[in-house]
Amino acid sequence: MPRYYFDLHDERGAALDEEGLELSSLRAVQAEAAKSVADMARDAVISAPATGAKRKMAIDVRDAGGPVMQVTFSFVIESFNTRAPSRDQ
């Protein structure tokens, strides 16, 4: 089975995958890339400021021959509530 590497990219830099995963198909590669970008997105949205946050992130997938695919995700947080947050938030 081929080995695929999932490199993570966002505005803060890149984290290159040096271990990779052996996967049997491009569909499995796509599913793993989607899972990885979803995890990154969840963490980014949770840690972002309550308003004005704009982020873009990507997973670049490569194999021994070079690039295979890229999965990107971007988001913007707009807050419509101008009240001061409570201490619970």
N, C-alpha and C positions, 0 to 999 in steps of 0.2 A: 504494500500500500504506500502511496506517496505521502510525504511529510509536508505539512503546510505550516507557515509561520504567520502569526497574527500581530502585526505591529500597530500599536496604539498611538494616535496623534491628536493633540488638541492645541489650544493657544499657548499652553505652558511648555510644550515640547513633545518629544516622542519617547516611547518605551518600546525598544525592539525585542521581539520574541526570539530567544536563542534556543529554546527547546522544541517548539512546534508540536503539532499533533499529527498522528497518522489517521487519515480519513479516506473513506472508500469512494467518495463521489463529490462532484462540485456542489450538489445539493446539500450534502453534509457540511461542506466548507461554508456555504452560504448560511446555513442554520447556526453554525458555531460563530460566525462573524456577527450575525444578528443578535445572538445571545450576549456577545462581548460588548457590542455598542449599546445594547439596552442596559447592561450593568453600568457602563460608563455614564450614560444619560441619567439614570436614576441617581447616582452619586452626585453628579453635577447639579441637577435640579435641587436636590436636598441642600447642598452647600452654597447655592447661589444666593445673592442678595434678594430681598423680597420684591424688588422692582429694578428694572433697567438691565437685568442680566441678559447677555446675548452670548451664546456659546456655539461653537462648531467643533465637532469631533469626528474622527474617522478611524476605521480599521482597514489597514492595507494588508491584504493577504498575498503571500508569495510562496513559491515552492523553489526547488533547486534550479529551475529554469528562469525564474524571475517573477514579475507581478502576475497575479491571477485575477484578483478582483479588489474593489474598494467599496466599503459600506460607510456612508456618511450620515450624520445626524446633526441637526442644528435646532436651537430653540431660543426663544425670547420670553422673558417673564415681564408681564405688564400688570402692575397692581392698580386696581380701581378704587381701593379703599384707602382714603388718606388719613384715617384715624391713626393715632399712635398705637403700636402693638402693645398688647397686654404683656405682663411679665411671664405668662405661660408660653408665649410664642418665641 
